[in-house]
Amino acid sequence: MINNEKIKALLRSSPDGTITAEQVTAAGLHRSVLQELVRDGAIYRFGRGLYIRSDVWEDDFYLLQRRYSRGIYSHDTALYLLGYSDRTPAQYTMTFPKGYNSPSLKQEHIIVKRVVPENYSFGVIELQSPCGNPIRVYDLERTLCDILRGSGSDVQIVGAAMKKYAVSREKDIHKLMRYAEQLRVKLKVLRYMEILL
């Protein structure tokens, strides 16, 4: 009973309503107490080692990134989070460094992209998820380059995002061209910009 109270205190002190098996062990408790709380309905298991209070609104964007801390929201998902697409993604897209492999990634309902280490960390910004939690996303210029670089993005979404960017006051053409050069999509970006600017 004392163990349950300790875990409940940990959960109450958690600003996002989550608790990890690591935190429970660090508090000197046995992880089996987590299973008891799951059976009682006080918490539920989101993924390996990550538990959430049952009375908390589930923030998929935040929780997925908590579970896969190396994942950065990118492509169509980043466009949506940045306000450059009004289509809620049916599947979230996350980018990971090449070589990163988690067996559980295959079971998730996400689109996985991998990039070489030198192209992994540039253009990362922190945004608030729709539920107000901090998440990491590629910035707009990086996202535009990514969607032009790869395949699978809806042509209408790409076109609308590029048009919106072209008339935006916040656009940074120098940054866009620098990213385009690094990601080898400079010709595609130039083609769009010549038409739109």
C-alpha positions, 0 to 999 in steps of 0.5 A, spaced: 500 500 500 505 504 501 508 503 494 502 504 491 502 511 495 509 513 493 507 511 485 501 515 486 505 521 488 510 520 483 504 521 478 501 527 481 508 530 481 508 529 473 506 535 469 504 530 463 501 525 467 506 520 465 511 515 469 517 511 467 519 504 469 526 507 470 523 513 475 519 507 479 526 503 480 530 510 482 524 511 487 526 504 490 520 501 488 519 494 485 516 495 478 511 490 479 507 495 483 506 498 476 502 492 473 497 492 480 496 500 478 494 497 471 490 492 473 486 497 478 485 502 472 489 508 475 494 507 469 495 504 462 501 502 459 503 506 453 509 502 451 515 499 454 516 502 460 512 508 459 505 509 463 500 514 463 495 516 468 488 514 466 485 521 467 490 524 463 488 527 455 492 522 451 497 526 447 500 522 441 505 526 438 508 527 445 507 520 447 510 517 441 516 522 442 517 520 449 517 513 447 522 514 441 526 520 443 531 520 437 525 521 432 523 528 429 517 529 426 518 531 419 515 531 412 507 531 412 506 531 419 511 537 420 507 541 415 501 539 419 504 541 426 507 548 423 500 550 420 502 549 413 497 543 412 490 543 414 490 535 413 491 531 420 496 526 418 493 519 418 500 516 420 505 520 423 512 521 420 518 521 424 525 521 422 531 517 425 538 517 424 541 512 419 543 505 423 537 507 429 533 501 430 528 499 435 524 493 433 518 496 436 518 501 431 515 496 426 509 495 430 507 503 431 503 506 426 508 511 423 512 512 417 519 511 419 524 516 415 532 515 416 537 520 414 545 520 414 547 523 421 550 529 418 543 531 415 539 528 422 540 534 427 540 541 422 533 544 422 530 541 429 526 546 433 521 545 439 514 546 438 508 545 442 503 539 440 496 541 439 495 539 446 501 543 449 506 539 450 513 540 447 515 536 441 521 536 436 520 538 429 524 540 423 523 547 421 519 549 415 525 550 410 528 543 412 521 540 411 519 543 405 526 540 402 524 533 405 518 533 402 521 535 395 526 530 396 522 524 397 517 520 394 510 519 397 508 526 399 501 528 396 502 533 390 497 538 392 499 538 399 506 540 397 504 545 392 499 549 397 505 549 402 510 552 397 505 557 395 504 559 402 511 559 404 512 564 398 507 569 400 509 568 408 513 574 411 517 569 415 520 566 409 528 565 409 530 564 402 537 564 404 536 558 409 531 554 404 537 554 399 542 552 404 538 546 406 536 545 399 544 544 397 545 540 403 539 535 401 541 535 394 534 538 392 536 545 390 534 544 382 527 542 385 526 548 390 529 553 385 523 551 380 518 552 385 521 559 387 521 561 380 514 560 379 512 562 385 516 569 387 
